[in-house]
Amino acid sequence: MPLSMKPPEPTPLRKPLDGFASTVMLALCICWGLQQVALKGAAPYMSPVLQVGLRSFFAAILVAGVMLVRGESLSFRDGTFWPGLLAGFLFAGEFLLVSLGLNYTTAGHMAVFLYTAPVFTALGMHVWFWEERMKPRRWAGVGLAFAGIALAFSGSFFAPGGKNRLLGDALGILAGVFWAATTISIRATRLADARPTRTLLYQLAVASLLLLPFAWWNGLLGAVKPSPVLWMCLVFQSVVVAFASFLTWFWLLRKYLASRLSSFSFLTPLFAVVFGILFLREPLDPRFAFGAIFVLAGVTIVNRK
């Protein structure tokens, strides 16, 4: 997924979306929608925590290689080291919560609750940045999103294994809070002026350094069951999601209006729900479906310029 649901303000040089950009954004949303489905689908062969740790490690190597090819410095002397560690820690926390939550809830639930992040980002920006103070319209969007969360959350009370699903859903919401905290930390520190590749490298490198030891400490390395499905999912997550899709997102942000791109990204949880039903045979509870609609509507109102 992208680093921030509220990227830097567009400049006059950026242009509205054309057919090419719309097609690429649609492909990115499909890719991001498959992310939780791939983690969940490969879980019988490898713990999601270990999957995320490995994909972060391999993607970090690829990003560092791109930086070297471009002639970008890998030095920590630009003042971004400590902010980078903070962003990386929050990023690792987000995906640790996602990985743990997928043990209890569906991929569709996880994607929808994770994408509450823009709501928490808007609330955090309202507190920390005067120019980001919210007006009544955005407060209405926040209220609609939280009403949707409550409605979607209530469906787990009546589902088989409801207590476990409630725990997974709660971890998804908390992961959204961590994602929002990552966005705010980037905005509030020297990372706001850093190259996207450097910020992404911090996040991937710190995530791998934290999640791989966590997986080893909890004995997850010995539970790996090699299979073609597992290797395909790892390649997809490492090369396509964590490396190529994020760099493509940053490239689009340099060319096109950020607000138009962000509006496209809210298709991601919808794709995740559909893919979860198609590939994992996940059930679709009516309360969750209506709640998800309210959540996405609220998030769209909050994010719209």
Secondary structure as the mmCIF struct_conf table of DSSP 4:
data_model
#
loop_
_struct_conf.conf_type_id
_struct_conf.id
_struct_conf.beg_label_comp_id
_struct_conf.beg_label_asym_id
_struct_conf.beg_label_seq_id
_struct_conf.end_label_comp_id
_struct_conf.end_label_asym_id
_struct_conf.end_label_seq_id
BEND BEND1 LEU A 3 LEU A 3
BEND BEND2 MET A 5 LYS A 6
HELX_LH_PP_P HELX_LH_PP_P1 PRO A 7 THR A 11
TURN_TY1_P TURN_TY1_P1 PRO A 12 LEU A 13
STRN STRN1 LYS A 15 LYS A 15
HELX_RH_AL_P HELX_RH_AL_P1 GLY A 19 ALA A 42
TURN_TY1_P TURN_TY1_P2 ALA A 43 TYR A 45
BEND BEND3 MET A 46 MET A 46
HELX_RH_AL_P HELX_RH_AL_P2 PRO A 48 ARG A 70
TURN_TY1_P TURN_TY1_P3 GLY A 71 GLY A 71
BEND BEND4 PHE A 76 PHE A 76
TURN_TY1_P TURN_TY1_P4 ARG A 77 THR A 80
HELX_RH_AL_P HELX_RH_AL_P3 PHE A 81 GLY A 101
TURN_TY1_P TURN_TY1_P5 LEU A 102 TYR A 104
BEND BEND5 THR A 105 THR A 105
HELX_RH_AL_P HELX_RH_AL_P4 ALA A 107 LEU A 114
TURN_TY1_P TURN_TY1_P6 TYR A 115 THR A 116
HELX_RH_AL_P HELX_RH_AL_P5 ALA A 117 TRP A 128
HELX_RH_3T_P HELX_RH_3T_P1 TRP A 130 GLU A 132
HELX_LH_PP_P HELX_LH_PP_P2 ARG A 133 LYS A 135
HELX_RH_AL_P HELX_RH_AL_P6 PRO A 136 SER A 154
HELX_RH_3T_P HELX_RH_3T_P2 GLY A 155 PHE A 157
BEND BEND6 PHE A 158 ALA A 159
TURN_TY1_P TURN_TY1_P7 PRO A 160 GLY A 161
HELX_RH_AL_P HELX_RH_AL_P7 GLY A 162 ALA A 188
BEND BEND7 THR A 189 THR A 189
HELX_RH_3T_P HELX_RH_3T_P3 ARG A 190 ASP A 193
BEND BEND8 ALA A 194 ALA A 194
HELX_RH_AL_P HELX_RH_AL_P8 PRO A 196 TRP A 217
TURN_TY1_P TURN_TY1_P8 ASN A 218 GLY A 219
HELX_RH_3T_P HELX_RH_3T_P4 LEU A 221 ALA A 223
HELX_RH_AL_P HELX_RH_AL_P9 PRO A 228 VAL A 235
HELX_RH_PI_P HELX_RH_PI_P1 PHE A 236 SER A 245
HELX_RH_AL_P HELX_RH_AL_P10 PHE A 246 LYS A 255
STRN STRN2 TYR A 256 TYR A 256
HELX_RH_AL_P HELX_RH_AL_P11 ALA A 258 SER A 265
TURN_TY1_P TURN_TY1_P9 PHE A 266 LEU A 267
HELX_RH_AL_P HELX_RH_AL_P12 THR A 268 LEU A 280
HELX_RH_AL_P HELX_RH_AL_P13 PRO A 286 ASN A 303
#
